[in-house]
Amino acid sequence: MYHDGMDDVERVEAAMVAVRRRQSRRALARLQGVAGPLHDVLDVVEAGGPVTVSTLAQALGVDQPRASRMVAAAVAAGLVAREADQSDGRRSVLVMTEAGRAAAEQAHEARRAVFGSAMEGWTEAERAEFARLLTRFVQALPG
């Protein structure tokens, strides 16, 4: 195997940094026409659990006012709706609308197309092994 003076963990780190730079949510979102911040909101809401403006802010690492603006834009675009929280009527949770689900599915399709293209020429066994190892790697990451 080719070694360029880096150990395996250093090569994984370098690869993950390259992935983050090349395939950010916003870069992938541009492929299917959903603006970056709206895509970020959909990504968090789709992940599940009760999503409030506060949990969205925490998930995206933004302050409360920024999260509120992002949610307002997603609501205005018809991608999410606010509903009363069944456990606490004083707060609202975000749910995807039909348009939001369609936009999320379009995002999934665009990402799968990009990833499939990157693995073009790989054997079925190589794809399966990569999927298995990457899933195992991500599951072991903290957070």
Disulfide bonds with the S-S distance in Angstrom:
none
